[in-house]
């Protein structure tokens, strides 16, 4: 499977396409050249043989003239038989000699080769030019003093005799062509293939986040220009990423500055965790004093995370500050006003959840309204855990939505845990969520620990479940422990009621 994918990817390589195209053209040209050279060598061999046959006819003519003067026709016939026998025995089975002497045609007495002897003219005069040869037979002749000599040979026999030599020359040429093709391929790979591979690797590195990676090639002007463009792009992306990181660092510092820093709430011990999934978060928590001496405690979670969610969280901070400065603070009315202003300021489809409560450090009462947020956990000193469920819809959905305010009382050592959905919805490698039950159980198991120790244990367990690198949502935890003295008025009243 992997091999097939690799081969498919390589088959689309521009280097392979270029090499294939060049080799295809070179192969066609080489085959054409070899075919032309083969045909040329064959024609040249036939012409050389024709000239050789004429020279042979001249030599035989001289011998025949001498024999004809001193001997009879039988001696001439014996000479023809002897020469023809030696030629055929050596390499030419279709070698023929014909003599026209005193109007008598002499040839080898045992000759029965009609193919070689057909259409062979017997000249009676001197031929200054080579006669035309038919497709199957090549001859040379010479005639003088009444004696005509014609020597014939089949074209096939001539071609067969030189074919092996020509093929060897063709193989040598083909080998030289192959060597040339290899050299061309090496040059193409050096000039095109390797630089392109380096450029591709650099682009992959940039795509994988290694901004600023550069490549240097010197094979050709065009490759240098392409490398220069990639390097310029990489430097620009690296600079933009540096600026963006610096801006996000400043944005994170601003967001951290919006959170309560060292705020001490009377009769409450606080421990908080705020960990954005990215540079900035859509979570927001705050502790704000009211003119009545009470304290406003809030934890909100804007949909999404990153910059858009952080801007929504900053908007909620501004709206909550404006409400906290009112002379009289009513929880339900303030939630309605915050909702209307938030809905009119954000993009359609965005929303936020919010848990908002008012703490009275004198009486220990806690009035709260929950706008679609995760149920807060109240752990009593006895170990019992209660849920503060939602009292209305999310913020930003309906302009005219209202929220009912509920009230509870925290006694000494009672605890209140408010958290964003990033605490309970963190998943492990198998996809299982951490869950609210584990949060509740951890509160119960660490009831005797301080708020800071409990928060450290909660964070350790959450990170152990999903891993800090696997978290994809903002994480905010606020743990409040009631530190009212046991002899406080509300506590005394509760004890008296219990005794009655």
C-alpha positions, 0 to 999 in steps of 0.5 A: 500500500505504501509502496503503491502510494510512493510509486504513484507520487513518483510517477507524477514527478516532474523530473521523471516526466522530463527524463522520460520525455528526453529519453523517448525523443532520444530513443526514437532518434537513435532507432531512426539513425540506426535504421538509416545507417543499416540501410546505408551500409547495406547499399554501400556493401552491394556497391562495393561487391559490384565493383569487386565483381567487375574487377574479378571479371577483368582478371578472369578475362585476361586469364581466359584470353591467354587460355583461348590462345594456347588451349581449347575450350575444354581448358577454359571450361576447366578453369571456370569450374576450378575458380567457381569451385574455390569461390563457392567453397570459400564463402559464396555458394551462389558465385557464378562465372559465365564466359562468351567465347567465340559465340559459345557460352561457357559456365560451370558444367554442374551449374543448376542454379536458375535463380543466380543465372536468370536475366544475366546479360552477356555483353559482347563489348566493353562496358564503361559503366556498371550495368543495372542489377536486379533485386536478387542478383548483382554482377560485374562484367568485362568484354574485349576482343570477342571475349565477354566475362560475367561474374554474378552473386546473389544480393542476399548472399552479399548482405548475409556476409556483411550483416554481422559486421554491420550489426556489430557496428550498430550495437557499438553505436547503440551502446554509445547512444546509451552512454550518451543517454545516461550522461544526459539523464545524470545532467538532467537530474543534477540540473533539474531533479536534485534542485527540485527535490531540495526545493520541495523538502524546504517547502515541506519544512515550511508547511510543517511549521519550520518557518525561516527554513531556506534552500540554496541551489546553484545549478541554473539561473531559473532554479536560483530565482525559484529558490530565492522566491521560496527563501523570501517567502519563508523569511516573510512567514517567519517574520509574520509569525514572530510578530503574531507571536509577540502580539499574542504574548501581549494579548495574553498579558492583557487578558491575565491583567483582566483577571483578579490578581491577589484579590482577597474575599473576606471569609473565603479562601480562594484557589484558582487555575486559568489555562488557555488552550491557546495563547488567549482564552474564552474563559473569564473569572472575576472577583469584584467588590460591591458598594454594599460590602458584598462580593461579586463572583463570576466565571464565564465561558465564551463559545470557542477559544482563541482570539474571538472567544477572548474578545467576547470574554473581555466584553463580559468583563467590561459589562460586569464592571459596569454592573458592579459599579451600580449603587444597588446591584440586583442579580437577576436584573444585572444578568438581563442587562448583561445579556442584552448588551452582550447579544447586541455586541457579538456576531450572530450565533455566538453565545456564552455561559456564566455562573454569577453569584453574590457573596455576603461575607457577614451572613455567609449567604450566596445568591447565584444565577446560572446562565447555562453554565456547568453546575457548580459543586457545593461540598458541605463540611459533612462531605455531602455534595450539592449541585447548583444547576442552571437557572436560565438559558445561555447569554446571547441567545434571547434579548428578553431572557430572564434568570431567577436568582437562588440563594444558599448559605455556606457554613465554615469549611463548606466549599464551592467549586466553579469550573468551565467545561474544559475541566470535565470534558477533557478526554483521554486517549480512548476518548473517555471524558473526565466527568463531573463525578470525578470532580465531585469525588476528588473534592470528597477525597481531599476534604481535609486539605487546603484549597490550594492543595485541593486545586493542585490535586484537581489539576494533576488528575485532569492533566493525568487523564488527558495530558496537558498537550491533549487538551483542546479547550480552555481550563478554568477552576475556582475553588472557594472555601468558607472561612467564617469563624465557628462563632459567627452569628449565622453559625450560632443560629444554625446550631441553636436550630439544630438543638431545638 
